[in-house]
Amino acid sequence: MYTPERFVPDEDSVRDLLANQGASDLITMTPRGLLATLLPFEYAPDAGEHGSLLGHVARANDQWKQPVRGEAMVIVRGPEAYITPTWYATKREHHRVVPTWNYMIAHVYGRLVVHDEAAWIEAQIRRLTDRHESGCPAPWSVDDAPAEFVQRQLRAVVGVELVISRIEAKFKLSQNQPQENLEGVINGLQARGWADDAAVAAAVRAHDPRSATA
């Protein structure tokens, strides 16, 4: 991944992105060519030397059956937003500004391991479900469903684990802009209010290279 130095995040920020990800792209090179599946993963930081990403795919999905050539990759995305140059203070001075895109992303590489043990799959699904249900007013539990139904559903999926070997991450959050432009980006995002705008505004503030907390 092309990553100018100013957009390289610290390790704690990368771990936070992995721990709070939603659905991510599992990509493998196989004898059939490149295959990709969008999956919700959970991050296990203490698994192995660099941690693991744990998920599951439909048993009918052919990707898990295909031999992987080289490393597998999971693309983890954080919030992202279009940045209009009208938010830049310097536009009013010289108009030498262009639109851009702010985003947080990690390319996570490693060895793909398939888990076809019912206990592993059930434990992974329970942990993943509990994490995403934790913010709901009335969290749903796997135990809310009939046991026979749950077992039937578990037989329809296969567990996958990316044993992490390396991570390339990039947080492009207006760090290359002068302070007055960065403040304009934050204010513009907060005022516009599109899907990820509030989260991106908070990330821009948190990763301001001139901030004592960045």
Sequence and secondary structure as in RCSB ss.txt:
>XXXX:A:sequence
MYTPERFVPDEDSVRDLLANQGASDLITMTPRGLLATLLPFEYAPDAGEHGSLLGHVARANDQWKQPVRGEAMVI
VRGPEAYITPTWYATKREHHRVVPTWNYMIAHVYGRLVVHDEAAWIEAQIRRLTDRHESGCPAPWSVDDAPAEFV
QRQLRAVVGVELVISRIEAKFKLSQNQPQENLEGVINGLQARGWADDAAVAAAVRAHDPRSATA
>XXXX:A:secstr
    GGG   HHHHHHHHHT  EEEEEEEETTEEEEEEEE EEETTSTTT EEEEEEETT GGGGS   S EEEE
EEEEEEEE GGG TTHHHH     EEEEEEEEEEEEEEEE  HHHHHHHHHHHHHHHHTTSSS   GGGS HHHH
HHHHTTEEEEEEEEEEEEEEEESSTTS HHHHHHHHHHHHHH  TTHHHHHHHHHHT TTSTT 
